[in-house]
Amino acid sequence: KGWWNDLRIWLYKRTTSYLYAFIDTILKLFGFSNSVFIITNKVSEEEVSKRHEKEIMEFGTSSPMFTILVTIALFNLICFLNVLKDVVLRGGGYGAYEKIGLQIILCGFLVLINVPLYQGIFLRKDSGKLPSSLGMKSTILALVLVLSFSYV
């Protein structure tokens, strides 16, 4: 479980930090941004501490980084489910999908990595879940992405 969590954090950090660092650098060059780093307490409540001991990801508040992560995770899930639907409805689909089999496996692997995000959006009811407004915003963004790429 520790290996999976390390893999998730590695993926999440690289997905969000590089993008925000790039945007922040561009905004600083044009004089629009002055970033501030604030150190916060990581474990403040007993409930949060219990989730931390159980190795359950803590989301809590909304963040632009979570919007990007959840949108990408939902986009990936929708695409993976669409491919699975096509395979089932076309009777296995071996001929058409033998060339993209590795991509399907990679997409499935990314869906597995993002399971805590899906739980945080849809299943969890505690205070560490992702806010429902973020879930709605990310779902709409992911559907727009899917629809825009499906007609290209």
C-alpha positions as CSV (number, residue, x, y, z in Angstrom):
1,K,0.0,0.0,0.0
2,G,2.9,2.3,0.7
3,W,4.3,1.7,-2.8
4,W,0.9,2.7,-4.3
5,N,0.7,5.8,-2.2
6,D,4.3,6.8,-3.2
7,L,3.3,6.3,-6.9
8,R,0.2,8.4,-6.5
9,I,2.0,11.2,-4.8
10,W,4.8,11.1,-7.4
11,L,2.2,11.4,-10.2
12,Y,0.1,14.1,-8.4
13,K,3.2,16.2,-7.7
14,R,4.4,16.1,-11.2
15,T,1.0,16.7,-12.7
16,T,0.3,19.8,-10.7
17,S,3.6,21.3,-9.5
18,Y,5.3,21.7,-12.9
19,L,2.2,23.2,-14.4
20,Y,1.7,25.7,-11.5
21,A,5.4,26.5,-11.5
22,F,5.3,27.3,-15.2
23,I,2.2,29.5,-14.8
24,D,3.6,31.2,-11.7
25,T,6.9,31.9,-13.5
26,I,5.2,33.4,-16.5
27,L,2.9,35.6,-14.3
28,K,6.0,36.8,-12.2
29,L,7.8,37.8,-15.4
30,F,4.9,40.0,-16.4
31,G,4.5,41.3,-12.8
32,F,1.1,39.8,-12.1
33,S,1.9,37.4,-9.3
34,N,3.7,37.4,-6.0
35,S,3.6,33.9,-4.6
36,V,3.6,33.4,-0.9
37,F,4.5,30.1,0.9
38,I,2.6,29.5,4.1
39,I,3.6,26.6,6.4
40,T,0.5,24.8,7.7
41,N,0.0,22.1,10.3
42,K,-0.5,18.7,8.5
43,V,-2.4,16.8,11.3
44,S,-4.6,19.1,13.3
45,E,-7.6,17.0,14.4
46,E,-8.1,13.5,15.9
47,E,-10.3,12.5,12.9
48,V,-7.6,13.6,10.5
49,S,-5.0,11.7,12.5
50,K,-7.0,8.5,12.3
51,R,-7.3,8.8,8.6
52,H,-3.6,9.4,8.3
53,E,-2.8,6.3,10.3
54,K,-5.2,4.3,8.1
55,E,-3.3,5.7,5.0
56,I,-6.4,7.4,3.7
57,M,-5.7,10.5,1.6
58,E,-6.9,13.7,3.2
59,F,-8.3,16.3,0.8
60,G,-10.5,18.6,2.9
61,T,-10.6,22.0,1.2
62,S,-10.8,22.9,-2.5
63,S,-7.6,23.8,-4.4
64,P,-6.9,24.5,-8.0
65,M,-4.4,21.6,-7.9
66,F,-7.3,19.3,-7.0
67,T,-9.4,20.6,-9.9
68,I,-6.7,19.7,-12.3
69,L,-6.1,16.2,-10.7
70,V,-9.8,15.3,-10.5
71,T,-10.5,16.6,-14.0
72,I,-7.6,14.5,-15.5
73,A,-8.7,11.5,-13.4
74,L,-12.3,11.7,-14.5
75,F,-11.3,12.2,-18.1
76,N,-9.1,9.1,-17.9
77,L,-12.0,7.1,-16.2
78,I,-14.5,8.2,-18.8
79,C,-12.1,7.2,-21.7
80,F,-11.3,3.9,-20.1
81,L,-15.0,3.0,-19.5
82,N,-15.8,4.0,-23.1
83,V,-13.1,1.7,-24.5
84,L,-14.3,-1.2,-22.2
85,K,-17.9,-0.5,-23.5
86,D,-16.7,-0.7,-27.1
87,V,-14.8,-4.0,-26.4
88,V,-17.8,-5.6,-24.8
89,L,-20.3,-4.4,-27.4
90,R,-18.1,-5.4,-30.4
91,G,-17.6,-8.9,-29.1
92,G,-14.0,-8.7,-27.8
93,G,-12.7,-6.3,-30.4
94,Y,-9.3,-8.1,-30.7
95,G,-8.6,-6.9,-34.2
96,A,-9.1,-3.2,-33.7
97,Y,-7.6,-3.1,-30.2
98,E,-4.5,-5.2,-30.7
99,K,-2.6,-2.1,-31.8
100,I,-3.6,0.0,-28.8
101,G,-3.6,-2.7,-26.1
102,L,-0.7,-1.1,-24.3
103,Q,-2.5,2.2,-24.2
104,I,-5.6,0.5,-22.7
105,I,-3.4,-1.2,-20.0
106,L,-1.8,2.2,-19.2
107,C,-5.2,3.9,-19.0
108,G,-6.4,1.1,-16.7
109,F,-3.3,1.5,-14.5
110,L,-3.9,5.3,-14.2
111,V,-7.5,4.6,-13.2
112,L,-6.2,2.3,-10.4
113,I,-3.7,5.0,-9.3
114,N,-6.6,7.5,-9.1
115,V,-8.9,5.4,-7.0
116,P,-8.5,7.6,-3.9
117,L,-9.6,10.6,-6.0
118,Y,-12.7,8.7,-7.1
119,Q,-13.4,7.8,-3.5
120,G,-12.9,11.4,-2.4
121,I,-15.4,12.6,-5.0
122,F,-18.1,10.0,-5.0
123,L,-17.9,7.6,-2.0
124,R,-16.5,9.4,1.1
125,K,-18.7,11.2,3.5
126,D,-16.1,12.4,6.1
127,S,-14.6,15.9,6.3
128,G,-11.5,14.7,4.4
129,K,-13.5,14.2,1.1
130,L,-13.2,16.5,-1.9
131,P,-15.8,19.3,-1.9
132,S,-18.9,18.5,-4.0
133,S,-18.5,21.9,-5.9
134,L,-15.0,20.7,-7.0
135,G,-16.5,17.4,-8.1
136,M,-19.2,19.1,-10.2
137,K,-16.7,21.5,-11.8
138,S,-14.2,18.7,-12.6
139,T,-17.0,16.5,-14.0
140,I,-18.2,19.2,-16.3
141,L,-14.6,19.9,-17.4
142,A,-13.9,16.2,-18.0
143,L,-17.1,15.8,-20.1
144,V,-16.2,18.9,-22.1
145,L,-12.8,17.4,-22.8
146,V,-14.2,14.0,-23.8
147,L,-16.8,15.6,-26.1
148,S,-14.2,17.9,-27.7
149,F,-11.8,15.0,-28.3
150,S,-14.5,12.6,-29.5
151,Y,-15.3,14.8,-32.5
152,V,-11.8,15.5,-33.6
